Amino acid sequence: MGMGRHTKPPGSSSRLDADSEEDAGGVESLKLEDVEPVEVVEGAVQLHQQQRETWTRRLEFVLASVGYAVGLGNVWRFPYLCYRSGGGAFLIPYIIMLFVCGIPLLFMEYAIGQYTRLGPVHGLAKICPLFKGVGLATVVISFVLATYYNVLMTWALYYLFNSFGSNLPWQSCNNTWNAVSNCSTGFPGNATHLQSASQQFFDRKLLEMTRGIEDAGGVRWELLGLLALAWLIIYFCIFKGVKSTGKVVYFTATFPYFMLFALLINNVQLPGAKTGILYFLMPNWSKLGEVQVWVNAAAQIFNSIGIAFGSMISMASYNKYNNNILRDTFVVSLANSATSILAGFVIFSAIGYMAHIHNLPVEDIATDGPGLVFVVYPEAFSTMPVSQLWAPLFFFMLLCLGLDSEFAMVEVAVTCIMDGFGVKVLRVFKRKELLVLVVCLVGFLLGIPHITRGGIYVFQLMDHYTAVVSLMFLAFFEVFAVTVIFGVPRICVMVENMLGKRPNLYFRVCWKFLSPMLVLGILISSIIQYSPARYGKSYTYPLWAEVLGWFISLISIIWIPLGAAHELFRNKGSLLQRLKVALTPTVDLEPIHALPEKQGVNSESVTFFSSSQ
């Protein structure tokens, strides 16, 4: 929206005034003052008479949110962080960050999406016009993440299709891709010149990896076909919008739990499982004094729940206006953390078993990143009873975990385009399904560099600079714009309009003080303790790759200053007057769906980028 010639409808809307007063209950209340009417795109009335689509059932929204939050990071990242950052002691900062940042900020994002019934771009533009670029930045980072996250689905499909034979191909060194001279059917431990058969399958068969990012090595055609298949699956699951996604998540969000419990029951009976679990949980209290441990806990909460990725705002925008998002917030956030802990037991019981089989310490087997899922666990399956059953089920579980997250990341891009340019898009594509197809096609094309023979280095570079560097900047500016500039009292009024009661003291204190201070601390710590990207323990990226990595970060971050500059430029008056207008929210504290009914237009036809004329 916001394109072409505009006309003003009869009637007017309201703008929030910063004026507030203490009511009898000690909670700030707000007054509404008349301002200019909202703008309507010419022709939008005819093209958008249908109300914004909503989830068929509340359960579909909850399952979609849980499916997005619970992903591959729960399976590999959390267990590794836990054992590296103090074992059971790590759960203390993790739980503190969950209740101080995770739950309050998820509730905040749900409130923005459900109240405005808009995606992150237009929703945040109404909250704080000066920081309207934050919304676009979250969409960009989410879509960039989607382009390489689907590569993990490609790998999962490759392993799935290779796990149906009578023998698992990664359990022996007698294959054409093996370097027999340094191949071991077990874990090599401290013998650095040896590689496990599973590691060689991953490096030499799946990836056919080169020596560095400077050697692309050509496209892996098998992986190209599987990448196309992965995107086709995504398309047919979401092409009808939340109506189709809501049906798919009944399976994709629940099946991983059946698999995790089945694997746990199987794994705890294996010899050595107790050793692995104790290693996972054994507290190292001295680690609590390290700042990096607290940063790791907060970063895991943000990455896992999906704060500042825009997807939670987008999914909540399809809720009914009075949906109980407070209940949904606790269900989603607690389910996500419980799944991480459950996955830790599953993974480390298997690692303990492998340590027992090969007579090695657990630390020589546990590893970070994709290796934990695509190297260690396949090796464990090769020695487990009935491996031909567990292996395909495990990789199918990985596929379900990844698909749920991918649904939300693609949907946020589609929501952004429809909210901003819905009229013109429908004139060109006629149907929303064609727009979704184009978005998936672009994601497929951008994923091709990751499935070259040097693609693993591109994957690691993008993951470091997108999911680590960019995310902390976006999280800070989003929290600052909403809790500091828009203000906690206004958030409370929004929630009260939807749920009939204001947030309690816990949420108000977190929004006003604890969450902004912690996010700022995380950002500062991330800058001070910055380290360049690496692959494995030895490969360091050349200077030009580091520059490319920072450019990837700027692809999302740059929209924040650009959005602020645009907002100041388009307003009139002195710099101080322009700044005052840019800091004034345009969200109306009347229920947003009631406004178009007064005007005779649909809520999607309202332009929300403009704060003044």
LINLINJO-V784799 format. One record per backbone hydrogen bond with DSSP energy under -0.5 kcal/mol. CO is the residue of the C=O (numbers start at 1). NH is the residue of the N-H. E is the energy in kcal/mol with one decimal. If there is no record, write none. Layout:
[[CO:NH:E] [CO:NH:E]]
This chain:
[[5:42:-1.2] [7:40:-1.6] [13:35:-1.1] [15:33:-1.6] [19:31:-1.1] [21:29:-2.3] [23:26:-1.8] [27:23:-1.5] [29:21:-1.6] [31:17:-1.3] [33:15:-2.0] [38:9:-0.7] [39:607:-1.9] [40:7:-1.6] [41:44:-2.2] [43:47:-1.4] [44:48:-2.0] [46:49:-0.5] [57:60:-0.7] [57:61:-1.0] [58:62:-2.1] [59:63:-2.9] [60:64:-2.5] [61:65:-2.4] [62:66:-2.9] [63:67:-3.0] [64:68:-2.0] [65:69:-2.7] [66:70:-3.1] [69:71:-0.9] [71:74:-1.2] [71:75:-0.7] [72:75:-0.6] [72:76:-2.1] [73:77:-0.7] [73:78:-2.0] [76:80:-1.5] [77:81:-2.6] [78:82:-2.6] [79:83:-2.1] [80:84:-2.2] [81:85:-1.8] [82:87:-2.2] [83:86:-0.6] [86:89:-2.0] [86:284:-2.0] [87:90:-1.4] [88:91:-1.1] [89:92:-1.4] [89:93:-0.7] [90:94:-2.0] [91:95:-2.5] [92:96:-2.3] [93:97:-2.6] [94:98:-1.8] [95:99:-2.0] [96:100:-2.0] [97:101:-2.4] [97:102:-2.2] [98:103:-3.0] [101:105:-2.4] [102:106:-2.0] [103:107:-2.2] [104:108:-2.0] [105:109:-2.3] [106:110:-2.6] [107:111:-2.3] [108:112:-2.0] [109:113:-2.4] [110:114:-2.9] [111:115:-2.3] [112:116:-2.1] [113:117:-1.8] [113:118:-0.6] [119:123:-2.5] [120:124:-2.0] [121:125:-1.2] [122:126:-1.4] [123:127:-1.4] [124:128:-2.6] [126:586:-2.1] [126:587:-1.1] [128:131:-1.2] [129:132:-1.6] [131:134:-1.6] [131:135:-0.5] [132:135:-0.6] [132:136:-1.0] [133:137:-2.4] [134:138:-2.2] [135:139:-1.6] [136:140:-2.4] [137:141:-2.7] [138:142:-1.9] [139:143:-2.4] [140:144:-2.7] [141:145:-2.2] [142:146:-1.8] [143:147:-1.7] [144:148:-1.0] [145:148:-0.5] [145:149:-2.4] [146:150:-1.5] [148:151:-0.8] [148:152:-0.6] [149:152:-1.0] [149:153:-0.9] [150:154:-1.6] [151:155:-2.2] [152:156:-2.4] [153:157:-2.4] [154:158:-2.1] [155:159:-2.5] [156:160:-2.5] [157:161:-2.6] [158:162:-1.2] [160:163:-1.2] [162:169:-0.7] [168:171:-1.7] [175:178:-1.2] [178:180:-1.0] [179:182:-1.6] [180:183:-1.1] [182:195:-2.8] [184:197:-2.0] [188:191:-2.0] [190:192:-1.7] [191:194:-1.9] [195:184:-2.8] [196:200:-2.2] [197:201:-2.0] [198:202:-2.0] [199:203:-2.8] [200:204:-2.9] [200:205:-0.9] [201:205:-1.1] [201:206:-2.9] [202:207:-2.0] [203:208:-0.6] [203:209:-2.3] [212:215:-1.6] [214:216:-0.6] [216:453:-0.6] [216:454:-1.7] [218:453:-2.1] [219:221:-0.9] [220:224:-2.1] [221:225:-2.1] [222:226:-1.9] [223:227:-2.7] [224:228:-2.2] [225:229:-2.0] [226:230:-2.5] [227:231:-2.2] [228:232:-2.1] [229:233:-2.3] [230:234:-2.0] [231:235:-2.6] [232:236:-2.5] [233:237:-1.1] [234:237:-0.5] [234:238:-1.3] [235:238:-0.7] [235:239:-2.0] [238:241:-2.6] [240:243:-0.9] [241:244:-0.9] [241:245:-2.3] [242:246:-2.2] [244:247:-0.6] [244:248:-1.9] [245:249:-2.2] [247:250:-0.8] [248:251:-1.7] [248:252:-2.0] [249:253:-1.9] [251:254:-0.7] [251:255:-2.9] [254:257:-0.9] [254:258:-1.2] [255:259:-2.1] [256:260:-2.7] [257:261:-2.3] [258:262:-2.1] [259:263:-3.0] [260:264:-2.3] [261:265:-2.5] [262:266:-2.1] [263:267:-3.3] [264:268:-2.5] [266:269:-0.8] [267:270:-2.1] [270:273:-1.7] [272:276:-1.7] [273:277:-2.3] [274:278:-2.5] [275:279:-2.0] [276:280:-1.8] [277:281:-1.9] [278:282:-2.8] [281:88:-0.6] [283:285:-0.5] [284:287:-1.9] [285:288:-1.4] [286:289:-1.3] [287:290:-2.1] [290:293:-0.7] [290:294:-1.0] [291:295:-2.1] [292:296:-2.8] [293:297:-2.0] [294:298:-2.2] [295:299:-2.9] [296:300:-2.2] [297:301:-1.8] [298:302:-2.4] [299:303:-2.7] [300:304:-2.6] [301:305:-2.4] [302:306:-1.8] [302:307:-1.2] [306:309:-1.4] [310:314:-2.2] [311:315:-2.7] [312:316:-2.1] [313:317:-1.3] [315:318:-1.3] [316:319:-1.9] [318:55:-1.7] [320:323:-1.9] [323:325:-1.8] [324:328:-1.6] [325:329:-2.4] [326:330:-1.6] [327:331:-2.1] [328:332:-2.7] [329:333:-2.4] [330:334:-2.1] [331:335:-2.0] [332:336:-2.1] [333:337:-2.0] [334:338:-2.5] [335:339:-2.0] [336:340:-1.8] [337:341:-2.1] [338:342:-2.5] [339:343:-2.9] [340:344:-1.8] [341:345:-1.8] [342:346:-2.1] [343:347:-3.0] [344:348:-2.4] [345:349:-1.6] [346:350:-1.4] [347:351:-2.1] [348:352:-2.3] [349:353:-1.6] [350:354:-2.2] [351:355:-2.5] [352:356:-1.9] [353:357:-2.5] [354:358:-2.2] [355:359:-0.6] [355:360:-2.0] [356:359:-0.6] [361:364:-1.4] [362:365:-2.0] [362:366:-2.3] [368:371:-0.7] [369:372:-1.6] [369:373:-0.6] [370:373:-0.6] [370:374:-3.3] [371:375:-1.7] [371:376:-2.3] [372:377:-1.2] [375:379:-1.6] [376:380:-2.0] [377:381:-2.4] [378:382:-1.5] [379:383:-0.5] [380:383:-1.3] [380:384:-0.8] [381:384:-0.7] [384:387:-0.8] [386:389:-1.6] [386:390:-1.7] [387:391:-2.4] [389:393:-1.4] [390:394:-2.5] [391:395:-2.2] [392:396:-2.0] [393:397:-1.9] [394:398:-2.1] [395:399:-1.8] [396:400:-2.0] [397:401:-2.6] [398:402:-2.4] [399:403:-2.4] [400:404:-1.8] [401:405:-1.2] [402:406:-2.4] [403:407:-2.6] [404:408:-1.4] [405:409:-1.8] [406:410:-2.2] [407:411:-2.5] [408:412:-1.9] [409:413:-0.7] [410:414:-1.9] [411:415:-2.9] [412:416:-2.0] [413:417:-2.1] [414:418:-2.6] [415:419:-2.7] [416:420:-2.0] [417:421:-3.1] [418:422:-1.2] [421:425:-3.0] [422:426:-2.3] [423:427:-1.4] [424:428:-1.6] [425:429:-3.3] [426:430:-1.3] [429:431:-2.3] [431:434:-0.8] [431:435:-1.0] [432:436:-2.2] [433:437:-1.8] [434:438:-2.0] [435:439:-2.4] [436:440:-2.4] [437:441:-2.2] [438:442:-2.5] [439:443:-2.2] [440:444:-2.3] [441:445:-2.3] [442:446:-2.3] [443:447:-1.0] [444:448:-0.6] [445:448:-1.0] [447:450:-1.3] [448:451:-1.7] [449:452:-0.8] [451:220:-2.5] [452:455:-1.6] [453:210:-1.4] [454:457:-1.0] [454:458:-1.0] [455:459:-2.8] [456:460:-2.2] [457:461:-2.0] [458:462:-2.5] [459:463:-2.4] [460:464:-2.0] [461:465:-2.0] [462:466:-1.8] [463:467:-1.6] [464:468:-0.8] [464:469:-1.5] [465:470:-1.3] [466:471:-1.1] [468:472:-1.0] [469:473:-1.1] [470:474:-2.3] [471:475:-2.8] [472:476:-1.8] [473:477:-2.2] [474:478:-2.4] [475:479:-2.4] [476:480:-2.7] [477:481:-2.4] [478:482:-2.2] [479:483:-2.5] [479:484:-0.6] [480:484:-1.4] [480:485:-1.7] [481:486:-2.5] [482:487:-1.2] [483:488:-0.7] [487:491:-1.6] [488:492:-2.4] [489:493:-1.8] [490:494:-2.4] [491:495:-2.4] [492:496:-2.5] [493:497:-2.4] [494:498:-1.6] [495:499:-3.3] [496:500:-2.1] [504:508:-1.9] [505:509:-2.6] [506:510:-2.0] [507:511:-2.8] [508:512:-2.2] [509:513:-2.5] [509:514:-1.4] [510:515:-2.8] [510:516:-0.5] [513:517:-1.9] [514:518:-2.5] [515:519:-2.6] [516:520:-2.2] [517:521:-2.3] [518:522:-2.5] [519:523:-2.3] [520:524:-2.5] [521:525:-2.5] [522:526:-2.6] [523:527:-1.9] [524:528:-2.6] [525:529:-2.7] [527:530:-1.1] [533:541:-0.8] [535:539:-1.4] [539:535:-1.9] [542:545:-0.6] [542:546:-1.7] [543:547:-2.3] [544:548:-2.0] [545:549:-2.3] [546:550:-2.1] [547:551:-2.0] [548:552:-2.1] [549:553:-1.8] [550:554:-2.2] [551:555:-1.3] [552:556:-0.6] [553:556:-1.1] [553:557:-2.1] [554:558:-2.4] [556:559:-1.0] [557:560:-2.0] [557:561:-0.6] [558:562:-1.9] [559:563:-2.2] [560:564:-1.9] [561:565:-2.7] [562:566:-2.4] [563:567:-2.1] [564:568:-2.2] [565:569:-2.3] [566:570:-2.2] [567:571:-0.9] [574:578:-2.9] [575:579:-2.6] [576:580:-2.1] [577:581:-2.1] [578:582:-2.5] [579:583:-1.4] [581:584:-1.3] [582:130:-2.1] [583:585:-0.6] [585:16:-0.6] [591:594:-1.7] [591:595:-0.8] [592:596:-0.8] [593:597:-0.7] [594:598:-1.3] [595:598:-0.5] [595:599:-1.7] [596:600:-2.5] [596:601:-1.9] [602:605:-1.7] [603:606:-1.1] [605:41:-1.3] [606:608:-0.5] [607:39:-0.5]]
